[in-house]
């Protein structure tokens, strides 16, 4: 393979040694510096300075070709996607390799947001393939900012909060939407257009997202002005995030129509350890906080507002599921000494392992997984000896490996695992 011919013989020898005897291997993970990222959480986790105040939005722990982690084999970095491609059945396990065409089926991230992300939705597999092929026919390059579909995969995702984490997720119950609309004097002209059925919700949201910009301004400008005159709000209030989003994404002449979604979607705060699941078609945005995120191995995002990136309202409306529901929070379940978050996906399982100083834990023939140490110092003893890991370190464990974790301090580890 190219990865072998382009490197020196010592690296080639190290890779062949690893493939003959797969083992626990450190990872060097990389950061996406999106504008909405936090300045402090990821730099503190990694133990690096951020004197330039760059936004550290996402630490990617996986093999997605957009930003793969490097496996450090005898100190030599090799992109994880290229390493897995050499012997996927041996490293991922034959069942996973066959089912997912030899690719790691998930991507894990540390996500930190200091400001709201876009109003967005993720496609299902058929929508992703159709959209990807259509954009290919239109000649839109894969790295174009106008691109909606960067691969043919769906992107169900789970986020577990590490700090208080504010979210908009899924449409509110219909009676709640009705009451909210009645409480907004500036939207008097809109109230009669909402009919409290899921069909009526779809029609109403279509209206908001496609109305002329002058009508958007007519409904949003006086509302925002009134809220600003009423004073400041704490983060626990919806108005805090709405006004923050307006500052970031509206211009002096035009309000961002994504602001309408604040009154239609469930607003809530996840406490550390709580999680949410986002299947295809669920409209959502993350507003602020830090969390561990795991998703199918995709980078497909369709945006409807609250962003400087590409917005495609028609594509978003074609994918959104207009289902009214109570906000859904997930709590972990404990099994065999660790926690996991139960969601019905075939690509991944998110596990969490917390150990007190001096405790040990034996990982017994788990499926392939990547892991990140959120807290503490530990030693891992596997089939080729011992490795030491600290806060901010990541590693991979090939399929079927057993190893022992010895906690030198209190330890908190998240593991992104393939399903058995």
Backbone torsions as a table, in degrees:
resi	resn	phi	psi	omega
1	UNK	NA	160.4	-178.6
2	UNK	-57.6	-36.4	-176.9
3	UNK	-62.8	-26.8	178.7
4	UNK	-82.1	-43.8	-175.7
5	UNK	-72.2	-20.7	-178.6
6	UNK	-92.4	-0.3	-178.9
7	UNK	-118.8	167.5	-180.0
8	UNK	-72.1	163.4	-178.7
9	UNK	-58.8	-40.1	178.3
10	UNK	-56.3	-39.3	177.6
11	UNK	-66.7	-44.7	178.9
12	UNK	-59.0	-41.0	179.3
13	UNK	-66.8	-39.7	179.4
14	UNK	-63.4	-41.5	-179.7
15	UNK	-64.6	-44.3	-179.7
16	UNK	-64.0	-37.0	175.9
17	UNK	-62.6	-41.7	179.3
18	UNK	-64.2	-42.9	-178.0
19	UNK	-68.4	-31.4	176.0
20	UNK	-70.2	-35.2	-179.3
21	UNK	-136.9	79.7	179.9
22	UNK	-56.4	145.2	-172.9
23	UNK	-155.8	169.3	174.2
24	UNK	-59.5	130.4	-173.7
25	UNK	-137.6	130.9	176.1
26	UNK	-62.9	151.8	175.9
27	UNK	-118.5	143.0	167.5
28	UNK	-106.8	113.5	-175.7
29	UNK	-102.2	154.4	-171.6
30	UNK	-118.7	164.6	-169.3
31	UNK	-115.2	140.0	168.0
32	UNK	-95.5	124.5	-176.5
33	UNK	-100.1	59.0	177.9
34	UNK	-67.9	153.8	-174.3
35	UNK	-58.0	-31.8	-174.3
36	UNK	-81.5	-0.5	-174.1
37	UNK	-68.5	157.2	177.1
38	UNK	-80.1	153.8	-177.6
39	UNK	-88.5	-20.0	-164.7
40	UNK	-118.2	-38.8	-166.7
41	UNK	-61.6	-54.1	-177.9
42	UNK	-67.9	-43.2	175.1
43	UNK	-57.1	-41.3	177.7
44	UNK	-64.2	-41.6	179.4
45	UNK	-60.7	-42.1	-177.1
46	UNK	-85.8	-8.6	-179.9
47	UNK	70.1	39.3	-179.4
48	UNK	-123.4	156.9	177.1
49	UNK	-80.2	149.7	173.2
50	UNK	-133.3	56.7	-176.5
51	UNK	-64.0	-24.2	179.2
52	UNK	-82.0	-5.3	-178.4
53	UNK	55.9	46.5	172.5
54	UNK	-75.8	144.6	176.0
55	UNK	-75.8	123.0	175.5
56	UNK	-102.6	98.9	-171.4
57	UNK	-90.1	-48.7	-174.1
58	UNK	-142.4	130.8	169.3
59	UNK	-99.0	115.0	-175.0
60	UNK	-90.7	124.5	-178.8
61	UNK	-119.9	86.4	-175.8
62	UNK	175.9	-159.5	-173.0
63	UNK	-122.9	18.0	178.9
64	UNK	-62.6	132.1	-174.6
65	UNK	-62.2	-18.7	177.5
66	UNK	-66.8	-31.6	-179.4
67	UNK	-162.5	69.5	-177.9
68	UNK	-72.3	146.8	169.9
69	UNK	-69.7	156.8	174.3
70	UNK	-99.9	127.0	169.5
71	UNK	-79.2	129.0	-177.1
72	UNK	-96.4	91.6	-177.4
73	UNK	-94.4	110.4	-174.5
74	UNK	51.6	37.4	178.6
75	UNK	84.7	-5.9	-179.8
76	UNK	-94.5	127.3	179.4
77	UNK	-82.3	134.0	172.6
78	UNK	-136.8	128.6	-179.5
79	UNK	-53.3	133.1	-173.2
80	UNK	-61.0	-37.1	179.4
81	UNK	-63.5	-35.5	178.9
82	UNK	-73.1	-36.2	177.9
83	UNK	-65.6	-46.6	-178.9
84	UNK	-63.6	-32.0	-177.5
85	UNK	-66.0	-19.8	-176.2
86	UNK	-75.9	-43.3	177.4
87	UNK	-142.9	67.6	-174.7
88	UNK	-59.5	-38.5	-179.2
89	UNK	-64.2	-37.6	-178.8
90	UNK	-73.5	-37.3	-175.5
91	UNK	-87.4	-42.9	-177.8
92	UNK	-89.3	-17.8	-170.0
93	UNK	96.1	141.5	-172.4
94	UNK	-63.0	-37.9	-177.6
95	UNK	-66.5	-45.4	179.2
96	UNK	-66.0	-44.5	-179.0
97	UNK	-60.1	-41.5	179.9
98	UNK	-69.4	-41.8	-175.7
99	UNK	-68.4	-34.3	-174.1
100	UNK	-116.8	30.1	172.7
101	UNK	54.4	37.0	174.6
102	UNK	78.3	10.1	-178.9
103	UNK	-109.9	149.8	172.3
104	UNK	-63.4	122.7	-170.2
105	UNK	-81.3	0.5	-177.9
106	UNK	-140.2	167.1	174.1
107	UNK	-133.4	129.6	175.5
108	UNK	-107.0	147.4	-178.2
109	UNK	-141.3	155.3	157.6
110	UNK	-100.9	119.3	-177.3
111	UNK	-112.1	129.8	177.8
112	UNK	-134.1	121.4	-175.9
113	UNK	-120.8	127.2	174.1
114	UNK	-97.9	-7.0	-179.8
115	UNK	-151.7	164.8	-174.2
116	UNK	-62.9	142.6	171.0
117	UNK	-86.6	179.9	-178.5
118	UNK	-69.1	152.7	164.6
119	UNK	-68.7	122.5	-169.1
120	UNK	-149.4	169.8	178.4
121	UNK	-151.3	154.8	178.9
122	UNK	-115.5	143.2	-176.9
123	UNK	-81.7	162.3	168.2
124	UNK	-82.9	-179.6	-173.4
125	UNK	-63.0	-43.9	-178.2
126	UNK	-67.0	-42.1	177.6
127	UNK	-62.8	-39.1	179.5
128	UNK	-65.4	-45.3	-179.9
129	UNK	-64.3	-44.1	179.6
130	UNK	-62.3	-46.7	-179.3
131	UNK	-65.4	-39.7	179.6
132	UNK	-62.8	-46.9	-179.1
133	UNK	-66.8	-37.3	178.3
134	UNK	-64.4	-43.7	179.6
135	UNK	-68.5	-30.3	173.2
136	UNK	-64.2	-44.1	179.8
137	UNK	-63.1	-32.2	178.9
138	UNK	-78.5	-4.9	177.6
139	UNK	75.4	24.2	178.9
140	UNK	-81.9	117.8	-178.2
141	UNK	-59.3	150.6	-178.1
142	UNK	-61.3	-30.2	-179.2
143	UNK	-96.2	12.4	179.7
144	UNK	-72.1	138.3	175.2
145	UNK	-65.4	-14.3	178.9
146	UNK	-85.5	-0.8	-174.7
147	UNK	-82.9	132.2	172.2
148	UNK	-90.1	-41.1	-170.7
149	UNK	-112.5	111.9	-178.9
150	UNK	-101.4	-5.4	176.8
151	UNK	-159.2	-179.4	-174.8
152	UNK	-104.0	17.9	-174.0
153	UNK	-104.7	157.8	171.0
154	UNK	-82.5	174.6	-173.9
155	UNK	-142.8	58.4	170.2
156	UNK	-62.5	140.5	-176.9
157	UNK	-142.7	152.9	179.4
158	UNK	-125.6	134.6	176.1
159	UNK	-125.1	127.6	175.3
160	UNK	-109.4	125.9	-175.8
161	UNK	-72.2	137.9	171.6
162	UNK	-104.6	-24.6	172.9
163	UNK	-131.2	170.7	170.2
164	UNK	-51.0	128.3	-170.0
165	UNK	-130.8	119.3	-173.6
166	UNK	-96.9	137.0	-167.8
167	UNK	-140.3	146.0	158.9
168	UNK	-111.6	124.8	-176.7
169	UNK	-147.8	120.8	173.7
170	UNK	68.1	154.9	-178.1
171	UNK	-71.7	139.4	178.4
172	UNK	-62.9	162.9	169.7
173	UNK	-55.8	144.9	-172.2
174	UNK	-61.0	-39.4	-179.5
175	UNK	-67.6	-30.7	177.7
176	UNK	-69.0	-40.5	176.5
177	UNK	-61.4	-43.3	179.0
178	UNK	-57.6	-46.8	-179.2
179	UNK	-64.4	-39.7	179.4
180	UNK	-64.5	-43.8	179.3
181	UNK	-61.5	-37.8	179.8
182	UNK	-69.9	-20.5	-177.4
183	UNK	-89.2	-4.4	-176.0
184	UNK	-106.0	101.8	-175.5
185	UNK	-63.0	-30.5	-178.4
186	UNK	-69.7	-14.6	-177.8
187	UNK	-105.8	22.9	-179.1
188	UNK	-54.5	-37.7	-179.2
189	UNK	-71.5	-12.7	-179.2
190	UNK	-96.9	-21.0	-170.0
191	UNK	-56.2	-44.5	-175.5
192	UNK	-71.9	-10.6	179.4
193	UNK	-85.3	-10.5	179.5
194	UNK	-97.6	123.5	175.0
195	UNK	-112.0	124.3	-169.8
196	UNK	-74.2	60.7	169.6
197	UNK	-132.0	163.8	179.2
198	UNK	-66.6	-31.4	173.5
199	UNK	-65.6	-41.9	177.8
200	UNK	-65.8	-36.7	176.8
201	UNK	-61.4	-44.5	179.2
202	UNK	-61.2	-45.7	179.7
203	UNK	-62.8	-40.7	-178.7
204	UNK	-67.8	-42.6	-179.2
205	UNK	-67.9	-38.7	173.8
206	UNK	-56.3	-43.8	-178.9
207	UNK	-61.1	-46.6	-178.3
208	UNK	-64.1	-38.7	-172.6
209	UNK	-85.1	-10.0	-178.6
210	UNK	-122.2	-1.2	-179.6
211	UNK	-64.6	154.4	177.5
212	UNK	-57.6	150.4	-177.0
213	UNK	-59.3	-33.1	180.0
214	UNK	-64.8	-32.3	176.4
215	UNK	-74.0	-37.1	174.8
216	UNK	-56.4	-48.2	179.3
217	UNK	-62.0	-39.7	-177.3
218	UNK	-60.6	-38.3	-177.9
219	UNK	-87.6	-31.6	-173.8
220	UNK	-93.5	-35.7	-174.9
221	UNK	-60.6	-49.7	-179.8
222	UNK	-67.7	-32.0	177.1
223	UNK	-63.6	-49.3	-179.4
224	UNK	-62.0	-41.3	-179.6
225	UNK	-62.8	-42.8	178.7
226	UNK	-62.7	-44.7	-179.3
227	UNK	-61.8	-39.1	179.6
228	UNK	-66.5	-37.8	-179.2
229	UNK	-69.6	-22.7	-178.1
230	UNK	-78.7	-7.8	176.0
231	UNK	113.8	-161.8	-178.0
232	UNK	-97.3	157.9	-177.6
233	UNK	-127.4	149.6	173.4
234	UNK	-77.0	165.3	-179.8
235	UNK	-61.8	-22.5	-179.1
236	UNK	-72.8	-8.4	-179.1
237	UNK	-102.5	138.5	178.1
238	UNK	-54.2	-38.6	-175.3
239	UNK	-62.1	-32.6	178.0
240	UNK	-57.3	-47.7	-175.4
241	UNK	-74.9	-35.4	177.1
242	UNK	-61.7	-45.8	-179.1
243	UNK	-68.0	-35.5	177.2
244	UNK	-64.9	-44.3	178.4
245	UNK	-63.4	-38.2	178.0
246	UNK	-62.5	-44.3	178.5
247	UNK	-58.5	-38.0	-173.5
248	UNK	-81.8	-37.4	-165.0
249	UNK	-118.7	-15.3	174.2
250	UNK	-87.5	150.4	173.5
251	UNK	-99.4	173.7	179.2
252	UNK	-62.7	-27.2	-176.6
253	UNK	-97.8	-29.3	-171.8
254	UNK	-133.0	130.2	174.4
255	UNK	-81.0	146.1	178.0
256	UNK	-79.5	123.0	-176.1
257	UNK	-67.7	-13.4	174.3
258	UNK	-60.3	-20.1	179.4
259	UNK	-63.5	-26.9	178.3
260	UNK	-57.1	-33.7	-173.0
261	UNK	-65.7	-20.8	179.8
262	UNK	-60.0	-31.1	-177.5
263	UNK	-94.6	-5.3	-179.6
264	UNK	-106.8	-24.4	-176.6
265	UNK	-99.9	154.9	175.5
266	UNK	-66.1	127.6	177.0
267	UNK	-109.5	126.8	177.8
268	UNK	-159.6	170.3	-179.5
269	UNK	-118.5	125.1	172.0
270	UNK	-82.0	134.7	171.9
271	UNK	-90.2	156.1	-178.8
272	UNK	-51.1	130.3	-178.0
273	UNK	96.8	-20.4	174.5
274	UNK	-83.4	154.5	-175.5
275	UNK	-138.9	162.7	170.1
276	UNK	-130.3	151.7	177.1
277	UNK	-114.9	137.8	-177.8
278	UNK	-125.0	94.7	174.0
279	UNK	-75.5	174.3	179.0
280	UNK	-57.0	141.8	172.5
281	UNK	88.2	-5.0	-178.5
282	UNK	-89.4	118.0	178.9
283	UNK	-70.5	136.4	-175.5
284	UNK	-164.2	167.9	164.0
285	UNK	-156.3	149.5	170.3
286	UNK	-92.8	133.9	-174.8
287	UNK	-100.0	-39.3	-179.7
288	UNK	179.8	144.3	178.4
289	UNK	133.4	-176.7	179.4
290	UNK	-125.1	142.2	-179.6
291	UNK	-159.0	166.1	170.1
292	UNK	-95.0	127.5	-177.7
293	UNK	-120.8	139.5	174.9
294	UNK	-137.2	140.9	-172.0
295	UNK	-151.9	164.5	168.6
296	UNK	-59.2	153.7	-170.9
297	UNK	-74.4	76.9	-175.6
298	UNK	-145.4	157.5	175.7
299	UNK	-129.4	34.1	-179.1
300	UNK	-89.5	119.3	178.9
301	UNK	-136.3	126.8	176.1
302	UNK	-109.0	121.7	-171.0
303	UNK	-109.6	144.0	179.8
304	UNK	-118.6	0.1	-179.9
305	UNK	156.3	-178.7	-178.8
306	UNK	57.5	49.6	-179.2
307	UNK	-163.9	156.4	170.4
308	UNK	-93.4	-6.6	179.8
309	UNK	-81.1	-178.1	-177.7
310	UNK	-62.0	129.2	176.8
311	UNK	-112.9	133.5	178.1
312	UNK	-136.7	87.9	-174.8
313	UNK	-61.9	-42.3	-178.1
314	UNK	-64.1	-40.6	177.6
315	UNK	-65.1	-38.9	178.6
316	UNK	-64.7	-45.7	-177.9
317	UNK	-64.1	-28.2	179.6
318	UNK	-73.3	-16.6	-173.9
319	UNK	-108.4	-31.0	-174.9
320	UNK	-58.8	136.5	172.4
321	UNK	-95.9	122.3	-175.7
322	UNK	-91.9	71.9	-179.7
323	UNK	-113.7	125.5	179.2
324	UNK	-91.6	130.0	-175.2
325	UNK	-157.1	160.1	171.8
326	UNK	-70.0	151.3	177.8
327	UNK	-61.5	140.5	-176.3
328	UNK	-109.5	122.2	172.8
329	UNK	-116.6	144.4	178.9
330	UNK	-111.9	138.8	172.2
331	UNK	-113.7	150.4	-177.7
332	UNK	-73.4	156.8	171.6
333	UNK	-111.6	146.1	-178.0
334	UNK	-99.1	130.5	177.3
335	UNK	-149.1	131.4	175.5
336	UNK	52.8	38.3	173.2
337	UNK	86.3	2.3	176.9
338	UNK	-138.5	167.8	179.1
339	UNK	-102.4	151.8	172.4
340	UNK	-144.8	159.5	-177.3
341	UNK	-109.2	114.9	-172.1
342	UNK	-80.1	109.0	173.5
343	UNK	-135.3	150.3	-175.0
344	UNK	-92.1	78.1	173.5
345	UNK	-132.4	155.2	-178.3
346	UNK	-95.4	-8.4	-173.2
347	UNK	-89.4	-30.5	-168.8
348	UNK	-154.0	162.6	166.5
349	UNK	-135.6	132.6	174.4
350	UNK	-98.0	123.5	179.5
351	UNK	-119.8	154.4	178.2
352	UNK	-134.7	134.3	-179.3
353	UNK	-125.2	119.0	178.4
354	UNK	-118.8	124.1	-178.1
355	UNK	-125.4	142.9	172.6
356	UNK	-81.8	156.2	179.0
357	UNK	-52.9	130.5	180.0
358	UNK	93.2	-16.1	179.8
359	UNK	-75.1	156.4	172.6
360	UNK	-124.6	157.1	177.4
361	UNK	-146.4	133.6	178.4
362	UNK	-103.2	118.8	173.6
363	UNK	-84.8	112.7	-169.6
364	UNK	-104.0	99.9	172.6
365	UNK	49.3	50.7	174.4
366	UNK	-68.5	160.1	167.0
367	UNK	-66.8	171.2	178.2
368	UNK	-50.5	136.8	175.8
369	UNK	-151.6	156.8	168.6
370	UNK	-113.0	154.1	-175.6
371	UNK	-145.1	152.1	173.7
372	UNK	-132.5	136.8	179.0
373	UNK	-87.9	112.6	179.3
374	UNK	-86.1	-23.3	-178.5
375	UNK	-155.6	139.2	166.6
376	UNK	99.0	178.8	177.2
377	UNK	-123.2	140.4	-175.8
378	UNK	-151.5	163.2	175.0
379	UNK	-123.5	133.5	177.8
380	UNK	-111.1	125.6	176.7
381	UNK	-112.2	119.1	-178.4
382	UNK	-123.6	-154.0	-173.2
383	UNK	-75.8	-10.7	-179.6
384	UNK	-125.6	18.6	178.3
385	UNK	121.7	-161.7	-172.7
386	UNK	-113.8	145.9	174.6
387	UNK	-130.6	145.5	177.9
388	UNK	-106.9	135.4	178.8
389	UNK	-128.1	149.5	-178.4
390	UNK	-128.6	173.0	176.6
391	UNK	-48.3	129.5	179.1
392	UNK	92.0	-11.2	179.7
393	UNK	-80.8	152.1	177.8
394	UNK	-129.1	158.2	176.5
395	UNK	-153.2	165.6	173.2
396	UNK	-117.5	152.1	175.1
397	UNK	-129.9	116.2	179.2
398	UNK	-61.9	163.4	-178.5
399	UNK	-56.2	134.1	172.2
400	UNK	80.4	3.6	-179.8
401	UNK	-74.7	141.3	169.4
402	UNK	-112.2	140.5	177.9
403	UNK	-156.7	162.8	-177.4
404	UNK	-113.4	132.9	176.2
405	UNK	-104.1	125.8	174.8
406	UNK	-111.8	117.1	-178.5
407	UNK	-84.7	118.4	175.5
408	UNK	-84.9	-23.4	173.0
409	UNK	-137.6	-179.8	170.9
410	UNK	-58.8	135.6	-171.4
411	UNK	-128.0	141.5	175.5
412	UNK	-135.2	115.8	-176.8
413	UNK	-126.8	135.3	169.9
414	UNK	-106.0	136.6	-180.0
415	UNK	-122.0	126.4	171.2
416	UNK	-96.9	115.5	-170.6
417	UNK	-118.6	145.9	165.1
418	UNK	-68.1	153.1	174.5
419	UNK	-77.9	148.0	178.5
420	UNK	-64.8	NA	NA
